[in-house]
Amino acid sequence: DGGITQSPKYLFRKEGQNVTLSCEQNLNHDAMYWYRQDPGQGLRLIYYSQIVNDFQKGDIAEGYSVSREKKESFPLTVTSAQKNPTAFYLCASSIDARLAEDEQFFGPGTRLTVL
Amino acid sequence: QQPVQSPQAVILREGEDAVINCSSSKALYSVHWYRQKHGEAPVFLMILLKGGEQMRHEKISASFNEKKQQSSLYLTASQLSYSGTYFCGTEGGNAGGTSYGKLTFGQGTILTVHP
């Protein structure tokens, strides 16, 4: 079955530690995205990648970093510089971000809690 | 800039209708609609393109008024399964009409359908 997987589902980290969230897709999609969702709020774009080896900052990139070395993988690192990292993180992918009719497929999410 | 959704919450009985609105202060190339169940990933409903036709997904339809920079989602004869949070995602475009490649989501509308 094709889809997007995120791991782990729940993650706890101590303040001051970096942590990396995994996102893998086997849909052969070119574009991948990372969103952050806080309670009662919409999805805010952290980073996105239209093609392998390239990525752009979204609206709230500060304190986060990404890499796109492989088409199927787009890991997100939450660094200690992120002042309020506790949130629900969603990864998504789409066939071709240049197309307006490009539907995004979401992974199940990772809930990060900073203790 | 984040699109504004209204209302923030709707409570319905099965079989009733509802309308959710999404307004943007910027010119839009497309509007995407997603539904999210509590603790789950958003699921794609439909995309409306500039100059395109009104779309429909089962008993859910949507329209896109380019001049007013608004989209509306119409839920007809609601079912229990329609409960969830509905998000619109808007996408701008350059003069040539190519998508910028990223969505900006509204804050969401919580829809609750009771038996």
Interface residues (C-beta under 8 A of the other chain):
Chain A: A31 Y33 Y35 G40 Q41 G42 L43 R44 L45 Y48 Q50 Q56 G58 D59 L90 A97 R98 L99 A100 E101 D102 E103 Q104 F105 F106 G107 P108 G109
Chain B: Q2 Y29 S30 H32 E40 A41 P42 V43 F44 I47 L49 K50 F87 G89 E91 G93 G97 T98 S99 G101 K102 L103 T104 F105 G106 Q107 G108
